[in-house]
């Protein structure tokens, strides 16, 4: 691992106003499986070094993946910074001194990754799938940060996996993340596999559909997809740059009263658990939307100074972001939510999300792995070739119900690690994808 004390001594000689050194080392175990069998195993170690330097209104950021020639690279970055332009948005990093966060521990070996894979395959088979494929990861992370004002060091151990079940041409897919604090990891894998298998094996005919506005039950993966892609709307930097339609909405109703949305970096069950942000501020959980009312944007120290408020522990020094989004659950089971739909859709997954208008979050995304037509409270058939074409603001205002079940969802690069519910959205606009 790179010598953080050596780097600290080096940048300390530069006469800076502030600096941040963060080194994240990850040991990653991977298993790939297909046709119900393991076909590839990998293990690798990666180390990311990020260094932020600041002198007055001048700043620079260095990202390295190893520690070779690091002193020369720091010198080069410093010279470039001092000869560069001043920033007109930077207001410093958090100068408050905190008690050092030290949560370094030996990695926990409560379960093997092979057991996770076996649980996925067994569950999918029990759910009715003919075959399964997927990827499973276990990651042990060592995270150290040193700033002008603070030092922290934590380690954590987490899992994530994607399982796709096949039954003829029909598919179902689940992607889950969780940390080693979970007591029944194999059961989590088995349940995810079962749900993917059940989706793939549901015996209903393939039928057509007409584009239009539908009452639609969206799974946690679709909700997670939409919220992941639109998470920057809650960044104070996006507001400052005029890139969030929510800029004048603090304290106002922006969504259905059925929606409460949090940023939950301290939720230990998720793989995006974070003890501190990119400038060494301790993280904490906070509500972004409370029963439809926008309560907070996420701030770094710099954006908080500009907004005359306090940092929320979400740096990105320049551009703060939510760390681990989570929804407050409702009180209905998914089955009863399906039964409440007279004429509509049930969509299990979506990807290839693209924006037509970033500021107003107008987007389209392509559902897959389970798109069903619902009539009189029953699933009547599968449909394909669907595209959701709508806006974030309209969707969150049209949420009429939220499930009591929450899922720790992560789906490739489409859904960031988050904790999401299923939700019924009225008048969701869908078109034909092809």
C-alpha positions in Angstrom: 0.0 0.0 0.0 1.2 3.5 -0.8 2.9 5.3 2.1 0.4 7.9 3.1 2.8 9.5 5.6 5.4 9.9 2.9 2.9 11.6 0.7 1.8 13.8 3.6 5.4 14.9 4.3 5.8 15.7 0.6 2.7 17.9 0.2 3.4 19.5 3.6 6.5 21.1 2.2 4.6 22.9 -0.5 3.1 25.6 1.7 -0.5 24.8 0.8 -3.7 26.2 2.5 -5.1 22.7 2.5 -4.7 19.2 1.1 -6.5 15.8 1.1 -4.8 12.5 0.6 -7.1 9.4 0.3 -5.9 5.9 -0.4 -8.4 3.1 -1.1 -7.1 -0.4 -1.5 -9.5 -3.1 -2.5 -9.0 -6.9 -2.6 -11.6 -8.3 -5.0 -12.7 -11.9 -5.4 -14.9 -12.7 -8.4 -16.8 -15.8 -9.5 -18.6 -16.0 -12.9 -21.2 -18.7 -13.4 -23.2 -19.9 -16.4 -25.4 -22.9 -17.2 -25.7 -23.3 -13.4 -22.0 -23.9 -13.0 -18.9 -21.9 -12.0 -16.8 -21.2 -15.1 -14.3 -18.5 -14.0 -12.6 -17.4 -10.8 -10.6 -14.2 -10.5 -8.8 -12.3 -7.7 -7.2 -8.9 -7.9 -5.9 -6.1 -5.8 -6.4 -2.5 -6.8 -5.3 0.7 -5.2 -6.5 4.2 -5.9 -4.7 7.3 -4.7 -6.4 10.7 -4.8 -4.6 13.9 -3.8 -6.3 17.3 -3.6 -4.1 20.4 -3.3 -5.2 24.0 -2.6 -3.5 27.3 -2.5 -5.8 30.3 -2.2 -8.4 30.0 -5.0 -6.1 27.7 -7.0 -6.7 23.9 -6.7 -5.8 20.6 -8.4 -6.8 17.0 -8.0 -4.4 14.1 -8.8 -5.7 10.5 -9.3 -3.2 7.6 -9.4 -3.5 3.9 -9.5 -0.1 3.2 -8.1 2.6 4.9 -6.2 5.4 5.0 -8.8 7.0 8.4 -9.3 4.4 9.9 -7.0 6.7 12.8 -5.8 7.4 13.9 -9.3 3.7 13.8 -10.2 2.9 15.9 -7.1 5.5 18.5 -8.2 4.2 18.6 -11.7 0.6 19.0 -10.5 1.6 21.7 -8.1 3.4 23.7 -10.8 0.4 23.4 -13.1 -1.9 24.5 -10.3 0.1 27.6 -9.4 0.2 28.6 -13.1 -3.5 28.0 -13.6 -6.7 30.0 -13.2 -8.4 30.7 -9.9 -11.6 28.8 -9.1 -14.7 31.0 -8.8 -16.7 28.4 -6.9 -14.3 26.9 -4.3 -14.6 28.0 -0.7 -12.1 25.7 1.0 -12.3 22.2 2.6 -13.9 21.6 6.0 -11.5 23.0 8.7 -13.4 21.5 11.6 -11.4 18.9 13.6 -13.1 15.7 14.4 -12.2 12.7 16.6 -10.3 10.2 14.4 -12.6 7.5 13.0 -10.7 4.2 13.4 -12.7 1.1 12.4 -10.0 -1.1 10.9 -10.6 -4.8 11.5 -9.7 -8.1 10.2 -11.8 -9.3 7.3 -14.7 -11.5 8.4 -15.0 -15.0 6.9 -18.6 -15.7 7.8 -19.4 -17.0 4.3 -17.5 -18.1 1.2 -18.3 -16.5 -2.2 -19.0 -20.1 -3.5 -21.9 -20.3 -1.0 -23.4 -17.2 -2.4 -23.2 -18.5 -6.0 -24.6 -21.9 -4.9 -27.5 -20.1 -3.2 -28.3 -18.0 -6.4 -28.3 -21.1 -8.6 -30.4 -23.2 -6.1 -32.9 -20.4 -5.6 -33.3 -19.8 -9.4 -33.8 -23.5 -10.0 -36.5 -23.6 -7.2 -38.1 -20.6 -8.9 -38.5 -22.5 -12.1 -35.5 -21.4 -14.2 -33.8 -23.8 -16.7 -30.4 -22.2 -16.4 -28.7 -19.3 -14.7 -25.7 -17.1 -15.4 -24.2 -14.3 -13.4 -21.3 -12.7 -11.5 -20.6 -12.5 -7.8 -18.1 -10.3 -6.0 -16.6 -10.1 -2.5 -14.6 -6.9 -1.8 -12.5 -6.1 1.2 -11.7 -2.4 1.3 -9.1 -0.5 3.3 -9.9 3.3 3.2 -7.5 5.9 4.7 -7.8 9.7 4.5 -5.4 12.4 5.7 -6.3 16.1 5.4 -4.8 19.3 6.7 -7.2 18.9 9.7 -8.3 15.2 10.1 -7.2 11.6 9.7 -9.5 8.5 9.5 -9.1 4.8 8.7 -11.8 2.2 8.2 -12.1 -1.2 6.6 -15.2 -3.0 5.4 -16.2 -6.2 3.7 -19.1 -6.4 1.2 -20.7 -8.6 -1.4 -22.7 -7.9 -4.6 -24.0 -10.2 -7.3 -26.1 -10.3 -10.4 -28.1 -13.4 -11.3 -30.0 -13.9 -14.6 -32.4 -16.8 -15.0 -33.5 -18.2 -18.3 -36.6 -20.2 -19.2 -36.8 -20.5 -23.0 -36.7 -17.0 -24.3 -37.9 -15.5 -21.0 -35.6 -14.0 -18.5 -35.5 -12.7 -14.9 -32.7 -10.8 -13.3 -31.8 -9.7 -9.8 -28.8 -7.7 -8.5 -28.1 -7.4 -4.8 -25.5 -5.8 -2.6 -24.9 -6.2 1.2 -22.1 -6.1 3.7 -20.7 -8.8 5.9 -22.8 -7.7 8.9 -25.8 -9.5 7.3 -26.5 -12.7 9.3 -28.0 -14.8 6.5 -26.1 -14.0 3.3 -26.8 -17.3 1.6 -30.5 -16.9 2.2 -30.3 -13.4 0.5 -28.7 -15.0 -2.5 -31.2 -17.9 -2.6 -34.1 -15.4 -2.4 -32.7 -13.3 -5.2 -32.2 -16.4 -7.4 -35.7 -17.6 -6.6 -37.2 -14.2 -7.7 -35.2 -14.2 -10.9 -36.3 -17.8 -11.6 -39.9 -17.0 -10.9 -39.9 -14.0 -13.2 -38.4 -16.1 -16.0 -40.8 -19.0 -15.6 -44.1 -17.1 -15.2 -46.4 -18.9 -17.6 -48.3 -16.1 -19.4 -48.6 -15.5 -23.2 -46.7 -12.9 -25.1 -49.1 -10.2 -26.1 -49.0 -6.8 -27.8 -49.5 -3.3 -26.2 -50.3 0.2 -27.3 -48.1 3.2 -26.4 -49.7 5.5 -23.8 -49.9 6.5 -20.2 -50.3 3.5 -17.8 -50.7 2.9 -14.1 -47.4 1.0 -13.6 -45.9 -1.0 -10.8 -42.1 -0.3 -10.9 -39.8 -2.7 -9.1 -36.9 -1.6 -6.9 -34.6 -2.0 -9.8 -36.5 0.5 -12.0 -37.0 2.9 -9.2 -33.3 2.5 -8.3 -32.3 3.1 -12.0 -34.3 6.3 -12.1 -33.1 7.6 -8.8 -29.5 6.7 -9.5 -29.4 8.6 -12.8 -31.3 11.6 -11.3 -29.3 11.7 -8.0 -27.3 14.7 -9.1 -30.5 16.8 -8.9 -30.0 16.8 -5.1 -26.4 18.1 -5.3 -25.9 21.7 -4.1 -23.3 22.0 -6.9 -25.9 21.1 -9.5 -28.2 23.8 -8.0 -25.4 26.3 -8.0 -24.6 25.6 -11.7 -28.3 25.8 -12.7 -28.4 22.1 -13.6 -31.2 21.0 -11.2 -34.9 21.9 -11.7 -35.2 21.7 -7.9 -33.2 24.8 -7.3 -36.1 26.9 -5.9 -37.8 24.1 -4.2 -36.2 23.7 -0.8 -39.0 23.4 1.8 -41.6 22.9 -0.9 -43.7 19.9 -2.0 -41.9 18.3 -5.0 -43.3 14.7 -4.9 -46.2 12.6 -3.7 -46.6 12.4 0.0 -46.1 8.7 -0.4 -42.4 9.3 -1.1 -39.7 9.8 1.6 -36.1 9.6 0.3 -33.0 9.5 2.3 -29.2 9.5 1.9 -28.1 6.7 4.2 -24.3 6.4 4.1 -24.4 4.9 7.7 -26.6 2.0 6.8 -24.2 -0.9 7.5 -26.3 -3.3 5.5 -25.3 -1.7 2.2 -22.1 -1.9 0.2 -22.0 2.0 -0.1 -21.6 2.4 3.6 -19.3 5.3 4.2 -17.8 6.6 7.5 -16.4 9.9 6.0 -16.6 11.9 2.8 -13.8 13.1 0.4 -12.7 15.9 2.7 -12.7 13.9 6.0 -16.1 15.0 7.3 -17.9 12.2 9.1 -21.0 11.0 7.2 -24.5 10.9 8.6 -27.9 9.9 7.4 -30.3 12.7 6.2 -33.7 13.0 4.6 -33.8 14.6 1.2 -37.5 14.3 0.6 -39.9 13.9 3.6 -43.4 12.9 2.6 -43.1 14.7 -0.6 -41.3 17.9 0.7 -37.8 18.6 -0.3 -35.9 18.9 3.0 -32.2 19.1 2.0 -29.6 19.2 -0.8 -26.3 17.4 -0.2 -23.3 19.7 0.5 -19.6 19.7 0.7 -18.0 22.4 2.9 -17.5 24.6 -0.1 -21.1 24.4 -1.4 -22.3 24.9 2.2 -20.4 28.1 2.5 -21.9 29.4 -0.7 -25.4 28.4 0.5 -24.8 29.7 4.0 -25.5 26.4 5.6 -23.5 23.4 6.9 -21.9 20.5 5.1 -23.9 17.3 5.0 -20.8 15.1 4.7 -21.3 14.4 1.0 -18.1 15.7 -0.6 -17.0 15.4 -3.6 -15.0 18.5 -2.6 -16.3 20.4 -5.6 -19.4 18.4 -6.5 -21.1 16.7 -3.6 -23.4 13.6 -4.3 -25.7 11.3 -2.4 -23.8 8.3 -1.2 -26.4 5.6 -0.6 -30.0 6.5 -1.4 -32.8 4.7 0.4 -36.6 4.9 0.4 -38.9 4.8 3.4 -41.1 1.7 3.0 -44.9 1.7 2.7 -47.3 -0.9 4.1 -48.4 -3.1 1.2 -47.0 -6.3 -0.2 -46.1 -6.4 -3.9 -48.8 -9.0 -4.7 -51.5 -6.8 -3.2 -50.2 -3.8 -5.2 -50.5 -5.8 -8.4 -54.1 -6.7 -7.4 -54.9 -3.0 -7.0 -54.2 -2.3 -10.7 -57.2 -2.5 -13.0 -55.4 -1.9 -16.3 -51.7 -1.2 -16.3 -48.1 -2.6 -16.4 -45.6 -4.3 -14.1 -42.0 -3.6 -15.0 -39.2 -5.5 -13.3 -36.0 -3.9 -14.7 -34.7 -1.2 -17.0 -31.4 0.0 -18.4 -29.9 2.1 -21.2 -31.2 5.3 -19.5 -30.6 8.4 -21.6 -31.5 12.1 -21.0 -33.2 14.5 -23.4 -33.0 17.3 -20.9 -30.6 16.9 -18.0 -31.7 20.0 -16.0 -35.4 18.9 -16.0 -34.5 15.2 -15.8 -36.5 14.2 -19.0 -35.3 10.8 -19.9 -36.0 7.5 -21.6 -35.0 4.0 -20.4 -35.6 0.5 -21.8 -37.3 -2.1 -19.6 -36.2 -5.7 -19.8 -36.2 -9.0 -17.8 -39.9 -9.0 -17.0 -42.4 -6.6 -18.5 -46.0 -7.6 -17.9 -49.5 -6.4 -18.7 -51.9 -6.3 -15.7 -55.7 -6.4 -16.0 -58.2 -6.6 -13.1 -55.4 -7.2 -10.7 -53.9 -10.2 -12.6 -50.8 -10.5 -14.8 -52.3 -11.4 -18.2 -49.2 -11.5 -20.4 -45.7 -10.5 -21.3 -44.9 -7.6 -23.5 -41.7 -6.5 -25.2 -40.3 -3.5 -27.1 -41.2 -1.0 -24.4 -39.5 2.3 -23.6 -40.3 4.5 -20.6 -40.2 8.1 -21.8 -41.0 10.5 -18.9 -39.5 12.9 -16.4 -38.2 12.4 -12.9 -40.5 15.2 -11.5 -43.6 13.8 -13.0 -42.8 10.3 -11.8 -42.2 11.2 -8.2 -45.3 13.3 -8.1 -47.4 10.4 -9.5 -46.3 7.8 -6.9 -49.5 6.5 -5.4 -48.2 3.6 -3.3 -44.9 2.2 -2.0 -44.2 -1.4 -1.0 -43.4 -2.6 2.5 -40.5 -4.6 1.1 -37.2 -2.9 0.6 -34.3 -4.3 -1.5 -30.6 -3.6 -1.4 -30.4 -3.2 -5.2 -27.3 -2.8 -7.4 -27.5 -3.6 -11.1 -24.3 -3.4 -13.2 -23.7 0.4 -13.8 -27.4 1.2 -14.1 -28.4 1.1 -10.5 -26.0 2.5 -7.8 -26.0 0.6 -4.5 -29.2 1.8 -2.9 -32.1 0.6 -0.8 -35.3 0.8 -2.8 -39.0 -0.1 -2.7 -41.5 -1.0 -5.4 -43.8 1.8 -6.3 -47.0 2.3 -8.3 -46.8 5.3 -10.6 -49.9 6.6 -12.3 -49.9 7.8 -15.9 -46.4 6.6 -16.7 -45.7 7.3 -20.3 -44.4 4.3 -22.3 -43.7 4.1 -26.0 -42.4 1.4 -28.4 -38.7 0.9 -28.3 -38.6 -0.6 -31.8 
